[in-house]
Amino acid sequence: MAATGPRASMDLADYHAFIAADIKDFTSNIDTDNGLLACRLPQVLSEAFARSGLDFSRVRFPGQAGDGYVAGIDYHKLPHLIHPLLDCLQDVLAELDAEVRARDRGLRMRLRASIHLGPLHGDGAPAGPG
């Protein structure tokens, strides 16, 4: 029996790969420099994307909400989100940490990242994804 309804018409062309990252312990940290970390998050992701051969300027549905950032890419590039992006992200964070410690500041950026592949409803709407 064939599937019916809105999900029946979906195929891989409707799928997107996503990475979401947020700053660990951001909400519970009362450090006044948290805003600086949030501002650096897209820069850190952009550098990690560049090092892994992905073009951060071409991400789909980019969005930042406080300490979190989400970016979608073509699902064909999903393997790049796993490797080498995560290793590159770790390298960028280690370099940032060393730079900050050299200025004798205790500010550290630690991230949690999640990768997802799936459909995004409302992709064709002028206002963007649902």
VEXSE-579394 format. One record per atom (N, C-alpha, C, CB): x, y, z. Coordinates in steps of 0.001 Angstrom, whole numbers, plus 500000, padded with zeros to 6 digits. Glycine has a CB too. Layout:
! residues N
XYZ/...
END
This chain:
! residues 130
500847498829500000/500000500000500000/500894501236500000/499035499997501220/500590502183499159/501379503419499042/501044504368500182/501123504109497682/502057505095500617/501850506078501671/501112507278501113/503188506508502293/500308507898501948/499577509095501543/499824510201502546/498069508808501412/499389511400502218/499534512535503126/500781513334502803/499578512061504575/501050514368503610/502151515271503311/503522514598503341/502137516406504277/503729513615504161/505026512958504251/505286512021503072/505122512189505548/504242511613502389/504395510676501282/505172511289500126/503034510211500800/505098512613499974/505751513245498840/507216513612499124/504982514482498442/507703513386500316/509085513734500644/510059512731500069/509267513824502147/511181513237499596/512272512383499180/513562513014499705/512303512203497618/514688512473499348/515946512997499866/516182514450499490/517086512162499369/515586514912498413/515753516315498023/515178517254499078/515083516577496670/514260516763499908/513668517565500973/514508517552502248/512274517066501277/515592516790502255/516403516638503452/517529517667503482/516976515223503529/517924518001504682/519031518921504918/519874518350506049/518519520366505260/521141518655506007/522036518303507112/522194519558507962/523441517766506594/522193519383509265/522293520504510185/523355520241511236/520949520776510849/523986521307511667/524803521256512870/524273522338513798/526341521455512551/524124521971515036/523729522922516070/524820522890517130/522309522579516681/525230524048517577/526254524139518612/525800525141519656/527629524547518015/526082524830520896/525817525812521940/526969525808522934/524474525518522654/527106526935523608/528202527122524551/527849526434525853/528495528625524784/528701525522526256/528468524734527463/528508525631528703/529514523606527583/527554525423529597/527436526136530876/527243527644530724/528661525880531708/526753528071529586/526562529498529333/525525530098530279/526140529726527884/524385529450530395/523280529998531180/523608530084532664/522041529158530983/524307529103533180/524611529099534615/525842529922534961/524808527683535094/526570530406533962/527774531195534193/527381532665534268/528833530954533071/527736533320535346/527373534735535511/528501535665535081/527002535019536965/529521535123534427/530636535920533939/530110536984532967/531703535017533251/530556538206533155/530078539294532303/530594539189530874/530486540622532891/531574538325530636/532113538166529292/531354537135528463/533560537780529372/530245536629528980/529462535654528214/529028536218526867/528235535215529011/528733537492526814/528335538125525565/529441538046524528/527949539573525804/530679538161524982/531825538042524076/531891536636523483/533141538372524816/531643535639524314/531639534258523817/530543534061522772/531445533266524982/529362534583523051/528250534436522111/528578535116520783/526954535026522707/529236536261520832/529620536961519595/530678536189518815/530140538363519917/531534535467519525/532602534710518865/532118533392518264/533712534432519849/530983532912518694/530509531603518240/530426531496516709/529145531319518843/529790532432515993/529771532308514530/531169532366513917/528910533404513929/532067533144514508/533442533242514007/534167531905514163/534213534356514752/533972531270515314/534594529968515569/534069528938514581/534328529506517019/532758528920514377/532170527978513425/532645528263512006/530643528039513489/532718529526511638/533177529895510305/534595529409510055/533102531403510119/535467529590511035/536856529138510886/536931527615510788/537711529631512067/536166526921511601/536158525459511542/535618524974510200/535318524879512691/534573525621509689/534050525272508373/535130525454507314/532813526127508033/535815526601507346/536854526885506342/537946525825506370/537469528275506578/538384525449507552/539449524451507680/539018523068507204/539908524368509119/537712522824507263/537227521503506848/536752521489505397/536094521054507760/536944522590504685/536578522638503276/535125522982503004/536881521344502655/534416523457504025/533025523867503856/532947525391503837/532131523283504987/532037525935503073/531890527381502946/530789527866503875/531584527779501484/531193528488504997/530237528949505995/529310530028505437/530972529476507216/529769530778504439/528929531831503872/527765531250503070/529765532751502984/527817529960502782/526764529319501992/525844528427502835/527388528497500884/525935528514504169/525047527684504984/523615528149504772/525436527750506495/522718527208504896/521296527504504758/520695527637506146/520563526402503935/519756528506506272/519014528700507517/519915529007508709/518194527474507813/520939529861508562/521770530142509722/520959530884510770/523010530957509321/521232530583512002/520514531284513054/521224531186514381/519120530744513184/521243532294515083/521846532334516413/520794532790517393/523087533269516454/520748532112518511/519865532490519610/520698532437520884/518599531543519701/521212533580521290/522023533645522507/523294532844522364/521234533146523702/523363531753523113/524577530937523132/524548529781522143/524801530398524509/523561529755521270/523443528647520321/523436529126518882/522185527853520597/523840528223518006/523876528535516580/523502527282515817/525278529063516140/522711527458514767/522350526331513911/522615526723512469/520860525913514112/523091525768511689/523371525996510279/523019524739509502/524856526389510057/522386524928508370/522046523813507494/522928523814506267/520577523873507087/523234522630505786/524012522495504559/523377521413503692/525503522157504872/523808521354502458/523357520324501530/523598518943502159/524094520451500155/522591518096502144/522711516789502799/523831515930502220/521404516042502691/524260516216501002/525368515450500418/526672515676501184/525557515832498943/526751516781501907/527970517116502646/527913516668504103/528216518609502584/526913515893504466/526782515408505840/528065514775506371/525658514407505923/528751513931505615/529974513338506163/531007514379506605/530595512423505137/531042515537505923/531998516586506288/531676517210507637/532023517663505223/530398517180508038/530044517693509357/530626516809510452/528521517790509506/530728515529510146/531278514593511128/532801514636511093/530771513154510860/533339514489509901/534794514567509734/535091515221508402/535456513157509818/535820516275508398/536748516750509422/536225517887510306/537992517196508765/534956518336510135/534504519530510852/534679519443512362/533066519786510541/534271518348512983/534353518277514447/535801518365514935/533711516977514951/536734517729514227/538147517850514601/538643519276514409/539006516880513778/538244519910513324/538643521297513074/538056522230514125/538202521740511671/536838521978514519/536204522777515562/536981522657516869/534741522340515765/537399521453517205/538199521248518411/539516522024518330/538477519750518621/540152522011517162/541409522744516982/541211524246517150/542001522451515603/540158524777516556/539881526212516665/539628526596518118/538668526602515791/538881525782518836/538604526065520243/539875526006521087/537571525079520787/540757525055520808/542021524954521545/542892526185521290/542781523669521144/542923526649520049/543704527847519727/543116529084520397/543766528053518209/541798529189520398/541135530312521062/541427530289522559/539613530272520812/541373529110523144/541647528970524572/543078529405524890/541416527515525025/544035528987524067/545432529370524281/545606530881524138/546352528632523289/544932531479523178/545014532925522963/544462533689524167/544248533322521690/543325533241524657/542688533904525795/543540533748527052/541277533334526032/544069532559527280/544910532337528466/546191533159528402/545254530849528607/546691533428527208/547898534248527060/547643535672527537/548371534256525595/546406536099527493/546046537433527982/545610537376529438/544928538040527122/545847536224530092/545556536045531513/544080536247531854/546393536998532325/543231535645531057/541800535698531342/541307534269531507/541010536444530209/540374534081532365/539849532755532626/538704532353531719/539409532670534028/538416533164530725/537285532927529847/537575531767528898/536948534192529059/536708530764528904/536869529610528009/535587529366527253/537273528348528793/535724528939526009/534568528542525229/534619527037525038/534522529282523864/533640526375525585/533473524942525370/532121524767524703/533575524119526720/532081523937523671/530854523771522900/530314522355522982/531094524141521456/529022522275522839/528348521002522574/527836521115521156/527173520696523614/527969520067520399/527505520093519005/526626518885518740/528702520117518017/525644519098517894/524732518039517490/524578518107515975/523346518171518211/524542516960515344/524395516877513896/523111516116513599/525632516184513232/522369516603512626/521081516004512297/520897515981510781/519924516778512977/520184515002510308/519792514909508908/518300514646508879/520590513788508149/517582515467508118/516158515227508033/515447516274507211/515566515171509398/514137516099507084/513353517049506295/513157518345507063/511994516447505915/512977519402506324/512685520694506921/511426521211506257/513881521698506759/510342521191506977/509058521622506434/509062523131506230/507899521205507366/508438523580505185/508333525002504912/509542525570504200/508119525738506179/510409524724503696/511629525148503022/511335526069501840/512412523936502551/510250525844501153/509956526628499959/509252527946500244/509122525822499032/508871528184501486/508157529411501825/509078530618501781/507522529292503201/508590531762501310/509438532958501232/510018533364502576/508652534108500664/509301533122503661/509796533512504979/510831532547505529/508652533619505944/511113531469504832/512116530523505287/511496529269505867/513007531167506306/512326528472506506/511855527186507017/510892527342508175/513023526340507447/510091526304508337/509142526292509437/509770525793510704/507951525451509097/
END
